[in-house]
Amino acid sequence: MAKDTGTGAGAGEILLDIRDLSLDFRTPRGRVKALRNVSFPVRKNRVIGIVGESGSGKSTILWSILGLLAKNAEVTGGEIRFEDRDLLHASEPQLRAVRGEEISVVFQDPMTSQIPVLTYARQMRDILYRRPNVSVAEKRRMAVEMLAKVGIPDPEKRIDQYPHHFSGGMRQRAGIAMALLTGPKLLLADEPTTALDVTMEAQIIHLLQDLQKELDATVVLVSHNLGLIAELCDDVVVMYAGEVVEAGEVREIFHSPQHPYTRALLECDPARIDDVSRKLPVIPGDIPDLTKPRAGCIFAPRCQRVQEICRTEKPPRVARSPVNMARCHLLAGPAHDPDWPPDPSVITVGRGVEADATTHKVPAEQTLLEVSDLNVQFETVGRISAWLKGLETRHVDAVLDVSLTVRPGETVGLVGESGSGKTTLGRSVLNLVAGQAGSVRFEGQEIRAMPEARFKPLRRDMAMMFQDPVGSLSPRKSVRALITEPFLIHGITGVDLDAEAERLADMVRLPKPFLSRYPHELSGGQARRVGVARALALNPKLIIADEPTAGLDVSVQGEILNLMADLQAEHGLGYLIITHNLPVVRHIADRLAIMYLGRIVEEGRTDAVFAHPVHPYTRALVEGVPQPDPDRRRVHVSISGEVPSLLNRPKGCDFAGRCPIAQDRCRAEKPAHVTMPDGRRHACHFPLT
Amino acid sequence: MGFYLLKRLGLAFAVICAVVLVLFSLLYLIPGDPATIALGPRASPEAIARYAERMHLDEPIWRQFLIFIGNALTGDLGVDVFSERSVTTIVGERLGFTLALVGLGMGWAMTLGIPLGCLAAVRPNSWLDRVTGVLSVSTIAVPSFLVSIWALLIFAVHLRWLPAIGAGEPGDVVDQLRHLILPAFAIGLSWVGYLARMVRASMLEVMGETYIRSARAFGLAPRRVVFGYALRVAILPTITLIGMGFGGLISSTVFAEIIFARPGIGKLIFDAVMARNFPIVQGGVLVATGLYILVVLISDLLIAWFDPRVRESL
């Protein structure tokens, strides 16, 4: 896939050409001009990435190629030429002949994009329905062959299974097989790895690379993940608020971005920032209101280098080569700045309010939260059913012998893939899930299995930030009611709720007018702020944050993390951050605990864990993150396979089945936790040195 | 699966026991001697004594209850007070009429209501959707006995297209079918509305799912997407509704049976209550309850057959 991008710029036959595409969505608020004069070519046998944050219109482009736009969408101009046809003006039967046959799609979330009540055999046969002279048996053979090609073991048998029999990674493989089944000329991929875990993501990227090379396919890849784009693409289109701000070859975009937005986006990506300074760069401001787009440059209100002309005149299209172009006044015209873009080492975006980052104080010696040998079990079958089936155990260990401490003012990152038990651990600390054995001490007091009546006063000192920022807020309550709700829950009277609401809104930097809004009127970042305000309402000492940046754009997640860091410095809060996002946790956590199948496999200081992982699983996670640098593409995938089910936990080391260095001993004997001289702990028979 | 069936049958048995208990206590909750209640105040002492012995009235109540359950399980529901015929036979004779009526009524409601709901959901806010909406609310709102009377007046009395009362000549299938049409129309009409609304609502939800968008992105024909994919998922909650409706109709067809003077379980129970013919009431209600439980069980199994996720959790 990594072709020599330097040769013959502009060469290559154009398969799909998007010209001047403009599109509106009719909404109750007015016409949202979601795409404005979008143009770019898709060249044959190359992978082009469309990158942008939410609201940039990148997915809308995909759906307009297929003619599957929402009913309230209206194309106001332009054309999409596919070979010799204009897809925008094709009839529905013509489009249907193209869909799935000539242009196919790999979808974002394999959990929801495959119908749960039909087998893969049936779903794949249906995709081939346009071939009446191919027999059913032949179609099945084609499908089995394709499943084998995407790495599904035992495809002859698994093809008769339903999507819920497949794990997330396997489902996405099947999704890719379905997309490639007809041998399409163009493959569209909509965030193909966003719903997957890190080690699965690495495997899927690898698979896509191999298949593209083998089939010489043309791919349009839509993603917000710069690492994925760098890893897979030959060309990149950068979108912002419905416009193409920059386009070019992948190395040019990543190594010498011309547009201030591209530059800012790259600087905000935690995976690219090497110095761990705790303060992450952010792009201040929000995506503009697209019902009335402004006259000048669309990025001007958030641009650090904004000039007078940017607010009044559309920026010129400046092409450095036939394939590389950017739209910015800094590059040409009266506002031309010969010193732009500056050297890559210069940071062009702000770092939140207090830029003098490293106010990182040493955490106090006493402990706030101390978990030792905690076990949480879940019942899997009923008593009678187990007796009838002759099962010996009716439980699975969701959390197994976990020990962990959080000190005041300290941030502990709890990292693991889905099913690792990290969320269960967080919930059992809050007594939302009952632990069966071990102890959980909060400020020295045993709280495991404490009756709710006694535990309730303690809840004021511990708060939870939930994973889904919008979903965890009641849609019928205003922001004011939401952030003062904790006072009502704990029956705290004698406080001026309005004053408290304003104090908290101030604290999380939420403008006052937002207090009377409702959750659906908030952006992801704003909803997250409301979540932080709710958590802070009663001045807790410990905050458990479940995926605090999930669903947030790169430019916004820095704001939330900086806010959390500021509040910690101010109030001495202890944070337990549950996440699978390694680049983020690297910047904010003092210590890391890596969980696998309910056990902590490694624990230690964040810098040490990243610099020198001891457990092979940790190393796989660290290496699994796609790097936003096209020169650092991986050539191998460090681990294969998937997380085993809790129902059949391996006898020896839980990781033995996927471990590249596993020995016989690993398969026979569970490794105990070992503390190393520098205070790190791990559970591995053969720690990496 | 086997375990699931066992559990469901156990539950069904518990429900039937509870129903029997209520039916049984009926006799004792009414003031006076059960035999006198059953036979009336003018019965001779010999008749009362004979009746008491046959009904085991001299045994303790709990034993009477067990005897009743035991008999019911072996198919013996007692004997009609008046004709002295077996209750099982009497109920059996009427059951066929009721099942034919409910089957036909629900059948035409399904064949019309489900496609209407689908089409309305595929084209929301079209004229078809609006007509379906108005139609379903009005058919649900109008009571079925009123529909029965109007249907009778219009088609039987005024237009004379169809017979008004009775179940038709025994053995003459065509005549029996002609007699079924009006009552089946009357009891099915409100179900057209229920089903159309229900299917429309769940179809709208399913059509918004991403797997429907996937199916369209793979170029499948709209008919295949709607009926082969979306309906397969959207029908699941409707199956439960149909099961419960079918079970409920077995006894609530009584309106139609009275108005059209048709034999049937509902009318049998109604008449027996009026005549204080308790063995028939007990037997009839027991059979209706058992059928209800059976139909609901079948609808749950049907859902499991459609949905592999449910199937495997059984």
HADDOCK unambig.tbl for C-alpha pairs under 7 A between the chains (distance, minus, plus):
assign (segid A and resid 96 and name CA) (segid B and resid 219 and name CA) 4.77 0.50 0.50
assign (segid A and resid 97 and name CA) (segid B and resid 219 and name CA) 6.54 0.50 0.50
assign (segid A and resid 99 and name CA) (segid B and resid 217 and name CA) 5.67 0.50 0.50
assign (segid A and resid 99 and name CA) (segid B and resid 218 and name CA) 5.36 0.50 0.50
assign (segid A and resid 99 and name CA) (segid B and resid 219 and name CA) 4.61 0.50 0.50
assign (segid A and resid 100 and name CA) (segid B and resid 217 and name CA) 6.18 0.50 0.50
assign (segid A and resid 100 and name CA) (segid B and resid 218 and name CA) 3.81 0.50 0.50
assign (segid A and resid 100 and name CA) (segid B and resid 219 and name CA) 5.25 0.50 0.50
assign (segid A and resid 104 and name CA) (segid B and resid 218 and name CA) 6.56 0.50 0.50
assign (segid A and resid 112 and name CA) (segid B and resid 210 and name CA) 5.93 0.50 0.50
assign (segid A and resid 112 and name CA) (segid B and resid 211 and name CA) 6.09 0.50 0.50
assign (segid A and resid 113 and name CA) (segid B and resid 210 and name CA) 4.90 0.50 0.50
assign (segid A and resid 113 and name CA) (segid B and resid 211 and name CA) 3.99 0.50 0.50
assign (segid A and resid 113 and name CA) (segid B and resid 214 and name CA) 6.05 0.50 0.50
assign (segid A and resid 114 and name CA) (segid B and resid 211 and name CA) 4.90 0.50 0.50
assign (segid A and resid 115 and name CA) (segid B and resid 211 and name CA) 5.27 0.50 0.50
assign (segid A and resid 117 and name CA) (segid B and resid 307 and name CA) 5.39 0.50 0.50
assign (segid A and resid 117 and name CA) (segid B and resid 308 and name CA) 6.07 0.50 0.50
assign (segid A and resid 127 and name CA) (segid B and resid 218 and name CA) 6.15 0.50 0.50
assign (segid A and resid 127 and name CA) (segid B and resid 220 and name CA) 6.84 0.50 0.50
